[in-house]
Amino acid sequence: MPTEEYRIIGPPGCGKTTYLAGEVEKAAQTRGAGAVLVTSLTRTAAAKVAMHDLPIPPENVGTLHAHAWRSCNRPQIFEDPKNVKAWNEEHAAFSVTADGAELDEASVDGIGVGKTDGDRLMSDLTLLRARMISEELWPQSLRSFAELFNLWKWKNNLLDFTDLIEHSLQDTDRAPSSPSIIFADETQDYSKLELSLLRKWSQTEAGVERLVVVGDPDQTLYEWRGS
C-alpha cells in the first residue's frame, strides 16, 4: 500500500536543500535519528545535504545506489577501475571507459558515454534497464552483449550500479535502517527503475509513514540514462 508522498518543487536557488535539511532535523527530533533516511542521485547532492550537519547517522545520508549497495550486503562493484580493467583485458572489442566507482555529475552510472563501442553498448543497456523495458524488446545485438556481460559479472561475483537497484527492487522490502520517513533529493533525475525502488521502500508495509521528494522537473539533466 502506498504511503503518504509529499513533493517539494522549486527552481534553482530557492532553498530546497536547506528546507529539506530543516525537515530532516524535525523528523529526527520527533521520530528518532535512526528513523530518517535521506537519499539523492549523485554524491555531490548527498554531500550538500550532509553539510547541514544533520542529527542522523552518517550512513542514513547517501545516494540511492549507496543505500542499495548496503541492502545487497556490500558487494564488489563492476565499475571499480580494477574490475573495468579486467573486463577490458578479456573483452577488448567491448572495452569501456571507467570514470571511477562513484556517482557524479559527469557519469552517474560510472561508465563514460560514447567514447568506445563498449561504452555505447553499455549506455544503451543501462538506458533500457533504467526504463524497465522488457528484454524481449531489446535489439538482438544488445541482448547478446548483455548475456556476455552478465555471465562475466556472475563468474567474477560482481554487480554493476544498475544491478544494485534491480536486486534491491527484487529482493528487499525495506530500506537500510528500516526508516519511518524517507527524504529523496533531486528526484527529477531518477529513472523509472530508481523511482520504483524508492517507492517500494516507501510502502506502509515497510513501516514508512511518509515519503518526501524534492526536485525541479525543469532541471532534469539525465534523460540520456532514463530520467
Salt bridges, closest charged atoms under 4 A:
GLU5 OE2 - ARG7 NE 3.22
GLU5 OE2 - ARG199 NH2 2.88
GLU23 OE2 - LYS26 NZ 2.74
ASP80 OD2 - LYS82 NZ 3.21
ASP99 OD1 - LYS115 NZ 3.85
GLU102 OE2 - ARG43 NH1 3.75
ASP117 OD1 - ARG120 NH2 2.74
ASP160 OD2 - ARG129 NH1 2.93
ASP160 OD2 - LYS153 NZ 2.98
ASP163 OD1 - ARG129 NH2 2.62
ASP163 OD2 - LYS153 NZ 2.68
GLU166 OE1 - ARG129 NH2 2.81
ASP173 OD1 - LYS200 NZ 3.79
GLU194 OE2 - HIS65 NE2 3.78
GLU194 OE2 - ARG225 NH2 2.55
GLU209 OE1 - ARG31 NE 2.85
